[in-house]
Amino acid sequence: MFENLTDKLSLAFKKLKGHGKLNEKNIEAGLKDVRLALLEADVHYKVVKELIASIRERAIGQEVMDSLTPGQQVVKIVNEELAQLMGSNHEELCLTGSQPAVIMLVGLQGSGKTTTAGKLAGFLMGQHRKPYLVPADPYRPAAIEQLKRIGNQVGADVFAATQDMDPVDICRDAFQMARQGGFDTILIDTAGRLHVDEQLMAELIRIKETVHPSDILLVSDAMTGQDAVNMAKAFNDALDIGGVILTKMEGDARGGAAISIKAITSKPIKFIGVGEKLDALEPFHPDRMASRILGMGDMLSLIEKAQMGFDEKQARELEKKLRSNQFTLEDFRDQMAQIRKMGSLEELLAMIPGMGKLKQLKVDGDEFVRITAIIDSMTVEERRNHNIINASRRKRIAKGSGSTVQGVNQLLKNYIQVQKMIKKLNKGGLRTMGRGLLPF
């Protein structure tokens, strides 16, 4: 996410940190690099101009000039100004007013509205709400069936719309059904077009006037850069949207849309889509995103991912095993599965301060699959006592898992390293670890 922008900003800051003392000339040269990096990232030129002016006002003054670490102080200022530009704090969904609360999802075709509706339903269910999905797009072939399928996957009810129904009638009837069914949130997946036109806006305005939504969310493709910003302005002018969901953020190497939207429309980004899976939706935190953009990691989001991905009961049982040095290959496999739930290893590493710089570390996503296959090919006894796995057993395991004896040997070597690491932690904590903390 934002790799190109992060790399260019890191280079600009590296030059600044190379000076023991900063003067106005150094800072201006550094700001020129920052300006170019932002413009190349497709950030709106007006936004870049205002951001650089704000940074300059603070950087060319006592705050930086008198600092013992002036380069770091400039990075801190850029971080704070970026976060403020994107909205400072996370803004929640507006679910107030008459119940059930209605959320309209609007946007162009191909932006990911239907998938996002399913993701949002899953997110709300995790918040102990009862969402009702409404397919209000009778024009696109299979749009209604797609939402039904997604609703089934996340476990949410879907209104039984048909392609011969008018979108406004669909929303009106769905509202009555939701009330009767005891649903507290209605998610309306509206129709999109290939471009913004009067017919599309007129239909959305009719739906808005019929169901009186508590929130209107524009679903927009982050990879379209300035087009996403211009579209957000057009939808906001017509509908007075409540916020934006940026999709496909995991593939956006520049970040222009994420940085510009709030400044241009005055409407916040509320969520970001970070993958194709139905749980790949994250609340948008401007301060955390600013840290990610500057390569400073995002530990809070990493902790939240871990809390959502790990089962509390399993965690307590694992803690007992770790404390008594009874960590088996079965536990090793289960922990790998838990990590996979949290996302790709590259994404997780990027959230750890300093680890995002390890560009040369290419983690093979299939490695988890190979490890699981090897461990599953062992007998229960072998998984619980690796010491009995001799040469003939290794050959059998390799054959059964479609791997090689070398692959089995490497897995066992890694597992033994983890065991040693756990014993050291139990004896004296992290200070006894030394180097080589990670076994891979």
C-alpha positions in Angstrom: 0.0 0.0 0.0 1.5 3.4 -1.1 4.9 1.8 -1.8 5.9 4.4 -4.4 5.0 7.4 -2.2 6.6 5.9 0.9 9.9 5.2 -0.9 10.1 8.7 -2.3 9.3 10.4 1.0 11.8 8.2 2.8 14.5 9.3 0.3 13.6 13.0 0.9 13.7 12.5 4.7 17.0 10.6 4.5 18.6 13.7 2.9 17.2 15.9 5.6 18.5 13.7 8.4 21.9 13.7 6.8 22.4 17.4 7.9 23.5 17.9 11.5 21.8 21.3 11.5 19.0 22.4 9.2 18.8 25.9 7.7 16.1 27.4 5.5 17.9 26.3 2.3 18.0 22.6 3.5 14.4 22.7 4.5 13.3 24.2 1.2 15.2 21.6 -0.8 13.6 18.8 1.3 10.1 20.3 0.9 10.7 20.4 -2.9 11.3 16.6 -2.8 8.2 16.1 -0.7 6.1 18.2 -3.1 7.3 16.3 -6.1 6.6 12.9 -4.3 3.0 14.0 -3.5 2.3 15.3 -7.1 3.7 12.1 -8.6 1.4 10.2 -6.2 -1.6 12.0 -7.9 -2.4 14.1 -4.9 -4.6 17.1 -5.9 -2.3 20.1 -6.7 -4.3 22.4 -4.4 -4.0 19.9 -1.6 -0.2 19.7 -2.2 0.1 23.5 -2.2 -1.7 23.9 1.1 0.1 20.9 2.8 3.5 22.2 1.8 2.6 25.7 3.1 1.5 24.3 6.4 4.7 22.2 6.8 6.9 25.1 5.8 5.3 27.4 8.3 6.2 25.0 11.1 9.5 23.7 9.8 11.1 27.1 9.2 10.9 28.2 12.8 12.2 27.5 16.3 10.3 24.2 16.4 12.9 22.7 14.0 15.9 25.0 14.0 16.5 24.6 17.8 15.8 20.9 17.8 18.6 18.4 18.7 17.2 16.1 15.9 15.9 18.6 13.3 15.4 15.9 10.6 13.2 13.8 12.9 11.3 16.9 13.8 10.5 17.6 10.2 9.2 14.0 9.8 7.0 14.5 12.9 5.6 17.7 11.4 4.8 16.0 8.1 3.2 13.1 9.9 0.9 15.4 11.9 0.0 17.6 8.9 -0.8 14.5 6.8 -3.0 13.1 9.5 -4.9 16.4 9.9 -5.3 16.7 6.1 -7.0 13.2 6.0 -9.3 14.0 8.9 -7.3 13.5 12.2 -9.6 11.0 13.7 -11.7 8.0 12.5 -15.3 8.9 11.9 -17.9 6.2 12.6 -20.9 5.2 10.5 -23.9 7.4 11.3 -26.6 5.0 12.6 -28.7 7.5 14.5 -32.3 8.6 13.9 -35.3 6.4 13.3 -34.7 2.7 13.2 -33.9 0.7 11.2 -30.9 2.9 10.2 -30.5 3.1 6.4 -27.1 3.2 4.7 -27.0 3.9 1.0 -24.0 2.7 -0.9 -23.5 4.8 -4.1 -20.8 4.9 -6.8 -19.9 4.0 -10.4 -19.9 0.5 -11.9 -16.8 -1.5 -11.1 -16.0 0.4 -7.9 -16.9 -2.7 -5.8 -20.3 -1.6 -4.2 -21.8 -5.0 -4.1 -18.8 -6.7 -2.5 -18.4 -3.8 -0.1 -22.1 -4.1 0.9 -21.3 -7.7 2.0 -18.1 -6.7 3.8 -20.0 -3.9 5.6 -22.7 -6.4 6.6 -20.0 -8.7 8.1 -18.4 -5.8 9.9 -21.8 -4.7 11.4 -22.5 -8.3 12.5 -19.2 -8.2 14.3 -20.5 -5.1 16.1 -23.6 -7.1 17.2 -26.0 -5.4 14.8 -28.5 -7.1 12.5 -28.0 -5.9 8.9 -30.4 -6.4 6.0 -28.9 -6.3 2.5 -31.0 -4.7 -0.3 -30.1 -5.2 -4.0 -31.4 -2.0 -5.6 -29.7 -2.6 -8.9 -32.1 -4.3 -11.3 -30.2 -3.2 -14.4 -26.9 -5.0 -14.1 -27.2 -8.7 -15.1 -26.8 -11.0 -12.0 -26.4 -8.1 -9.6 -29.2 -9.3 -7.4 -27.9 -12.9 -7.5 -24.4 -11.7 -6.6 -25.6 -9.9 -3.5 -27.7 -12.9 -2.5 -24.6 -15.1 -2.8 -22.5 -12.7 -0.8 -25.2 -12.3 1.8 -25.2 -16.1 2.2 -21.4 -16.1 2.6 -21.4 -13.6 5.4 -24.6 -14.9 7.0 -26.8 -11.8 6.4 -30.4 -11.8 5.1 -31.0 -10.3 1.6 -34.3 -8.7 0.4 -35.9 -10.8 -2.4 -35.8 -8.2 -5.2 -36.5 -9.0 -8.8 -35.2 -7.4 -12.0 -38.7 -6.1 -13.1 -39.0 -4.0 -9.9 -38.2 -0.2 -9.8 -35.3 0.6 -7.5 -37.3 3.0 -5.4 -40.0 0.4 -4.9 -37.4 -2.1 -3.9 -36.1 0.2 -1.2 -39.5 1.1 0.1 -40.6 -2.5 0.3 -37.3 -3.6 1.9 -37.7 -1.0 4.6 -41.1 -2.4 5.6 -39.7 -6.0 5.5 -36.7 -4.9 7.7 -39.0 -3.4 10.3 -41.2 -6.5 10.4 -38.1 -8.7 10.6 -36.5 -6.8 13.5 -33.4 -5.7 11.5 -31.6 -2.6 12.9 -29.6 -1.7 9.8 -30.4 -1.6 6.1 -27.6 -1.6 3.5 -28.8 -0.5 0.1 -26.6 -1.6 -2.9 -27.7 1.0 -5.5 -27.2 0.9 -9.2 -24.0 2.3 -10.8 -23.2 3.7 -14.2 -20.1 3.9 -16.3 -20.0 7.7 -15.6 -21.8 10.3 -13.5 -25.0 11.3 -15.3 -28.3 13.0 -14.6 -30.4 9.8 -14.7 -28.2 8.1 -12.1 -28.3 11.1 -9.8 -32.0 11.5 -10.2 -32.7 7.9 -9.2 -30.4 8.2 -6.2 -32.1 11.4 -5.1 -35.5 9.6 -5.3 -34.2 6.7 -3.2 -32.8 9.2 -0.6 -36.1 11.1 -0.4 -38.0 7.8 0.0 -36.0 6.0 2.8 -34.2 9.0 4.4 -30.8 7.3 5.0 -28.8 8.0 8.1 -25.6 7.7 6.1 -24.7 7.8 2.4 -21.4 6.2 1.5 -19.6 6.7 -1.8 -17.8 3.5 -2.8 -14.8 4.5 -4.9 -11.8 2.7 -6.5 -8.6 4.1 -4.8 -6.5 3.2 -7.8 -8.2 5.8 -10.0 -6.5 8.6 -8.2 -7.8 12.1 -9.1 -10.8 10.5 -10.9 -11.9 9.2 -7.5 -11.6 12.7 -6.0 -13.5 14.3 -8.8 -16.2 11.7 -8.6 -16.5 12.2 -4.8 -17.0 15.9 -5.4 -19.8 15.2 -8.0 -21.7 12.7 -5.7 -21.3 15.0 -2.7 -22.7 18.0 -4.6 -25.7 16.0 -5.7 -26.4 13.9 -2.6 -24.5 15.4 0.4 -22.8 12.1 1.1 -21.7 11.2 4.7 -18.4 9.7 3.8 -16.3 7.5 1.5 -15.2 3.9 1.3 -12.0 3.5 -0.8 -11.7 0.0 -2.3 -8.7 -1.8 -3.7 -6.3 0.1 -1.4 -4.0 -2.9 -1.2 -3.1 -2.3 -4.9 -2.7 1.5 -4.7 1.0 2.2 -4.8 0.5 6.0 -4.9 -2.2 7.1 -2.4 -3.4 10.3 -4.2 -7.1 9.6 -3.6 -6.7 8.8 0.1 -4.8 12.0 0.8 -6.9 14.3 -1.3 -10.6 13.3 -0.7 -11.2 14.9 2.7 -9.5 18.2 1.8 -11.5 18.6 -1.5 -14.9 17.3 -0.3 -14.8 18.0 3.4 -16.2 14.4 3.8 -14.2 11.7 5.6 -13.0 8.4 4.4 -14.7 5.9 6.8 -13.5 2.6 5.6 -10.9 1.1 3.2 -11.1 -2.2 1.3 -7.8 -4.0 1.5 -8.5 -7.3 -0.4 -11.0 -9.5 -2.1 -12.0 -11.5 0.9 -15.2 -10.5 2.7 -13.4 -9.7 5.9 -11.0 -7.3 4.1 -12.5 -4.1 5.3 -10.8 -1.8 7.8 -12.0 1.4 9.5 -10.0 4.3 8.2 -7.8 6.0 10.8 -6.0 9.1 9.4 -3.3 9.2 12.0 -2.4 5.5 11.4 -2.6 5.9 7.6 -0.1 8.9 7.9 2.3 6.6 9.8 2.0 3.9 7.1 2.6 6.4 4.3 5.8 7.6 6.1 7.0 4.0 6.6 6.5 4.2 10.4 4.2 1.2 10.7 0.8 0.9 12.3 1.0 -1.2 15.4 -2.6 -0.3 16.6 -4.1 -1.8 13.5 -1.9 -4.9 13.8 -3.0 -5.4 17.4 -6.7 -5.0 16.4 -6.2 -7.6 13.6 -4.7 -10.0 16.2 -7.5 -9.5 18.6 -10.1 -10.2 15.9 -8.2 -13.2 14.5 -7.3 -15.0 17.7 -9.7 -17.1 19.8 -9.5 -16.1 23.5 -10.0 -19.7 24.8 -7.3 -21.0 22.4 -5.0 -18.2 23.4 -5.3 -19.2 27.1 -4.6 -22.8 26.3 -1.6 -21.9 24.1 -0.2 -19.7 26.9 -0.3 -22.7 29.3 1.5 -24.9 26.8 4.1 -22.2 26.1 4.8 -21.7 29.8 5.2 -25.5 30.3 7.3 -25.9 27.1 4.6 -28.2 25.6 4.4 -26.4 22.2 3.7 -29.2 19.7 3.7 -29.3 15.9 -0.1 -29.2 16.0 0.2 -25.9 17.9 2.8 -24.7 15.3 0.3 -25.5 12.5 -2.6 -23.8 14.3 -0.6 -20.6 14.9 0.3 -20.5 11.2 -3.4 -20.7 10.4 -4.2 -17.9 12.8 -1.6 -15.7 11.2 -2.9 -16.4 7.7 -6.4 -15.1 8.9 -4.8 -11.7 9.7 -3.6 -11.2 6.1 -0.5 -11.6 4.1 2.9 -11.6 5.9 4.1 -8.7 3.8 1.1 -6.6 4.9 1.7 -7.6 8.6 5.4 -6.8 8.4 4.6 -3.4 6.9 2.6 -2.5 10.0 5.6 -3.1 12.3 7.8 0.1 12.6 11.0 -0.4 10.6 10.0 -3.8 9.1 8.4 -2.1 6.1 11.9 -1.3 4.9 12.6 -5.0 4.3 11.6 -4.9 0.7 14.0 -7.7 -0.2 12.1 -10.1 2.1 9.7 -11.8 -0.3 7.4 -14.1 1.7 6.1 -17.0 -0.3 2.4 -17.2 0.5 2.4 -20.9 -0.5 4.8 -21.7 2.3 2.0 -21.8 4.8 0.1 -24.3 2.6 3.3 -26.5 2.4 3.9 -26.4 6.1 0.2 -27.4 6.8 0.4 -30.2 4.3 3.6 -31.6 5.8 2.2 -31.5 9.4 -1.1 -33.0 8.4 0.8 -35.9 6.8 2.2 -36.8 10.2 0.5 -39.2 12.6 -0.9 -37.7 15.8 2.0 -39.3 17.7 4.5 -37.6 15.4 2.9 -34.2 15.7 3.1 -34.4 19.5 6.6 -35.8 19.7 8.9 -34.8 16.8 11.8 -36.7 18.2 10.4 -40.0 16.9 10.5 -38.7 13.2 13.4 -40.7 11.8 14.6 -41.0 8.2 12.0 -43.5 7.0 9.2 -41.5 8.6 10.5 -38.3 6.9 10.4 -40.0 3.5 6.8 -41.2 4.2 5.7 -37.6 5.3 7.4 -36.0 2.3 5.6 -38.4 -0.1 2.2 -38.0 1.6 2.4 -34.2 1.6 3.8 -33.8 -2.0 6.9 -32.3 -0.6 10.6 -33.4 -0.3 12.6 -34.8 2.5 14.5 -31.5 2.5 11.3 -29.6 3.0 10.3 -31.8 6.0 13.8 -31.3 7.4 13.6 -27.6 7.1 10.2 -27.5 8.8 11.5 -29.6 11.7 14.5 -27.3 12.0 12.3 -24.2 12.1 10.0 -25.9 14.7 13.0 -26.8 16.9 14.2 -23.2 16.7 10.8 -22.0 17.9 10.9 -24.4 20.8 14.4 -23.1 21.8 13.0 -19.5 21.5 10.1 -20.3 23.8 12.4 -21.9 26.4 14.6 -18.8 26.4 11.5 -16.6 26.8 10.3 -18.7 29.7 13.7 -18.4 31.4 14.4 -14.7 31.1 12.1 -12.8 28.8 13.1 -11.0 25.6 16.5 -9.8 26.9 17.8 -13.4 26.7 16.8 -13.8 23.1 19.7 -12.0 21.5 19.7 -11.9 17.7 17.8 -14.3 15.5 14.4 -13.6 17.1 12.5 -14.9 14.1 13.0 -18.6 13.3 12.3 -18.1 9.5 
